[in-house]
Amino acid sequence: MVFGILERATAKLAPGRAPFFIEAHLVKALMMIDSEGPVGRVKLSKTLGLGEGTIRTLIKHFENEKLIEISKAGIALTSSGKKLTANLKSRISKEIEIPRSSLTVGPFNTAILIKNAAGAIKGGVEQRDAAIKIGALGATTLIYSRGRLNMPIVDEDVFRHVPTVCEALISKLKPQENDVIIIGSANDKSTAELGAIAAALETLKAR
């Protein structure tokens, strides 16, 4: 149901060009409106890194799915929008920033947790590709198992030289057995966040 709504919201409204946004933009927008709403279009535009014309199209898609309502105060979630966002929040965490390290491939890095998704991970290639598709430099996938964070198909301790990064991920995201953490890396903060979200959505679809 969640992904059906997101897919419809990124489809064309009429013959012509496809929208200049993808599902990760929608999820980030929903999370922002949920936590800060009502919000204005200008703030939404700056947060998502999308032009105001694209934001108007995104809002129209949201309205078609009855996810938002607009008033003089700004854009707020409807009951359906709140239900969808609560569903997403039950599966993925809020993003956190982490410093650049040997685990990452860019100057800006954002980590996100996906609950009980270890079974959907192969080697992390799908997550990396999903992040790159949105403009990020890549993504690092980690699985929490037996009290440790490990990289798939890697036997060595990837945190040997960066223990503080491991400590930060565990203390802030609080992973449990079979949870997955994905770190999106990019040349700017916004794209790193979107890369992490895109990789998380790719993981959820594979479950």
C-alpha positions as CSV (number, residue, x, y, z in Angstrom):
1,M,0.0,0.0,0.0
2,V,2.7,2.5,1.0
3,F,4.8,1.9,-2.2
4,G,1.7,1.9,-4.4
5,I,0.9,5.4,-3.1
6,L,4.4,6.6,-3.6
7,E,4.6,5.2,-7.1
8,R,1.4,6.9,-8.1
9,A,2.6,10.1,-6.6
10,T,5.7,10.1,-8.9
11,A,3.8,9.1,-12.0
12,K,2.8,11.6,-14.8
13,L,-0.4,13.5,-14.2
14,A,-0.9,13.8,-17.9
15,P,0.9,13.1,-21.2
16,G,4.3,14.9,-21.1
17,R,7.5,14.8,-19.1
18,A,7.8,12.8,-16.0
19,P,8.1,14.7,-12.7
20,F,11.6,15.9,-11.6
21,F,11.3,14.1,-8.3
22,I,11.4,10.5,-7.1
23,E,10.0,8.6,-4.1
24,A,12.9,9.7,-1.8
25,H,11.8,13.3,-2.3
26,L,8.3,12.4,-1.3
27,V,9.4,10.6,1.8
28,K,11.6,13.4,2.9
29,A,8.8,15.9,2.3
30,L,6.3,13.8,4.3
31,M,8.7,13.4,7.2
32,M,9.4,17.2,7.2
33,I,5.7,18.2,7.1
34,D,5.0,15.6,9.8
35,S,7.6,17.0,12.2
36,E,7.5,20.7,11.3
37,G,4.1,21.3,9.6
38,P,2.4,23.3,8.5
39,V,5.3,24.3,6.2
40,G,5.5,26.7,3.3
41,R,6.4,26.0,-0.3
42,V,9.7,28.0,-0.1
43,K,10.9,26.0,2.9
44,L,9.9,22.7,1.2
45,S,11.8,23.8,-2.0
46,K,15.0,24.6,-0.1
47,T,14.9,21.5,2.0
48,L,14.3,19.1,-1.0
49,G,16.6,21.1,-3.3
50,L,13.9,21.3,-5.9
51,G,12.7,24.3,-7.9
52,E,9.4,26.0,-7.0
53,G,7.8,24.8,-10.2
54,T,8.7,21.2,-9.3
55,I,7.4,21.7,-5.7
56,R,4.1,22.9,-7.1
57,T,3.9,19.7,-9.1
58,L,4.9,17.6,-6.1
59,I,2.1,19.3,-4.0
60,K,-0.4,18.6,-6.7
61,H,0.5,14.9,-6.6
62,F,0.2,14.9,-2.9
63,E,-3.2,16.5,-3.2
64,N,-4.3,13.9,-5.7
65,E,-3.5,11.2,-3.2
66,K,-5.2,13.2,-0.4
67,L,-2.0,13.2,1.7
68,I,-1.9,16.9,2.4
69,E,-4.2,19.9,2.9
70,I,-3.3,23.5,2.3
71,S,-4.3,26.5,4.4
72,K,-3.0,30.0,5.0
73,A,-0.7,28.5,7.6
74,G,1.0,26.3,5.0
75,I,1.0,22.6,4.0
76,A,-0.1,20.0,6.6
77,L,-0.8,16.3,6.5
78,T,-4.3,14.9,6.3
79,S,-5.3,11.8,8.3
80,S,-4.3,9.7,5.4
81,G,-0.9,11.5,5.1
82,K,-0.3,11.0,8.8
83,K,-1.2,7.3,8.5
84,L,1.2,6.8,5.6
85,T,4.0,8.7,7.4
86,A,3.5,6.7,10.6
87,N,3.9,3.5,8.5
88,L,7.1,4.8,7.1
89,K,8.4,5.9,10.5
90,S,7.7,2.4,11.8
91,R,10.1,1.0,9.2
92,I,12.8,3.6,8.9
93,S,14.5,5.9,11.3
94,K,15.1,9.6,11.1
95,E,18.5,10.3,9.4
96,I,21.6,11.3,11.4
97,E,24.8,12.9,10.2
98,I,28.1,11.1,10.7
99,P,31.6,12.3,9.9
100,R,33.6,11.3,6.9
101,S,35.6,8.1,7.5
102,S,37.1,5.1,5.7
103,L,33.6,3.7,5.6
104,T,32.2,6.5,3.4
105,V,32.8,7.9,0.0
106,G,31.9,11.5,0.3
107,P,32.4,14.6,2.5
108,F,28.8,14.6,3.7
109,N,27.3,11.4,5.2
110,T,23.9,10.6,6.5
111,A,22.9,7.3,8.2
112,I,19.4,5.8,8.3
113,L,18.2,2.6,10.0
114,I,15.8,0.1,8.4
115,K,14.1,-2.2,10.8
116,N,14.4,-6.0,10.5
117,A,15.6,-5.8,6.9
118,A,18.8,-7.9,6.9
119,G,17.1,-10.6,4.8
120,A,16.7,-8.1,2.0
121,I,20.5,-7.4,1.7
122,K,22.6,-9.2,-0.8
123,G,25.9,-7.4,-1.1
124,G,24.8,-3.8,-0.7
125,V,25.1,-3.1,-4.5
126,E,21.4,-2.4,-4.9
127,Q,21.6,0.2,-2.1
128,R,24.6,1.8,-3.6
129,D,23.0,2.0,-7.0
130,A,19.8,3.5,-5.6
131,A,21.8,6.3,-3.9
132,I,23.9,7.0,-7.0
133,K,20.7,7.2,-9.1
134,I,19.5,10.2,-7.1
135,G,22.9,12.0,-7.4
136,A,24.7,10.7,-4.3
137,L,28.3,9.4,-4.5
138,G,27.3,6.0,-3.1
139,A,26.0,4.2,0.0
140,T,27.5,2.0,2.6
141,T,25.3,-0.9,3.9
142,L,25.7,-2.4,7.4
143,I,23.9,-5.2,9.2
144,Y,23.5,-5.4,12.9
145,S,23.9,-9.1,14.1
146,R,24.9,-10.6,17.4
147,G,25.6,-7.3,18.9
148,R,27.9,-6.0,16.1
149,L,27.6,-3.9,13.0
150,N,29.1,-5.7,10.0
151,M,29.4,-5.0,6.3
152,P,27.8,-7.7,4.1
153,I,30.2,-10.2,2.5
154,V,33.1,-8.7,4.5
155,D,34.7,-10.7,7.3
156,E,37.1,-8.1,8.7
157,D,36.1,-5.5,11.3
158,V,35.4,-2.5,9.2
159,F,35.3,-0.3,12.3
160,R,38.8,-1.2,13.5
161,H,40.2,2.2,12.6
162,V,37.0,4.2,13.2
163,P,35.5,2.9,16.5
164,T,33.9,6.2,17.2
165,V,31.8,6.0,14.1
166,C,30.5,2.6,15.2
167,E,29.7,4.0,18.7
168,A,27.8,6.9,17.2
169,L,25.7,4.7,14.9
170,I,24.8,2.3,17.7
171,S,24.1,5.0,20.3
172,K,22.0,7.2,18.1
173,L,20.2,4.7,15.9
174,K,19.9,1.9,18.5
175,P,19.9,-1.0,16.1
176,Q,18.5,-4.4,17.1
177,E,19.1,-7.9,15.7
178,N,18.7,-8.0,11.9
179,D,18.3,-4.2,11.5
180,V,20.1,-2.5,8.6
181,I,22.0,0.8,8.6
182,I,22.7,2.6,5.4
183,I,25.0,5.6,5.1
184,G,24.4,7.8,2.1
185,S,27.4,9.8,0.9
186,A,27.4,12.9,-1.3
187,N,29.0,16.3,-1.9
188,D,26.3,18.1,0.0
189,K,24.0,17.3,3.0
190,S,20.7,17.3,1.2
191,T,21.8,14.8,-1.5
192,A,23.4,12.5,1.2
193,E,20.1,12.4,3.0
194,L,18.2,11.7,-0.2
195,G,20.7,9.0,-1.1
196,A,20.2,7.3,2.2
197,I,16.4,7.4,1.9
198,A,16.5,6.1,-1.7
199,A,18.7,3.2,-0.6
200,A,16.4,2.5,2.4
201,L,13.3,2.4,0.1
202,E,15.1,0.1,-2.3
203,T,15.8,-2.2,0.7
204,L,12.2,-2.1,1.9
205,K,10.9,-3.0,-1.6
206,A,13.2,-6.1,-1.6
207,R,11.8,-7.5,1.6
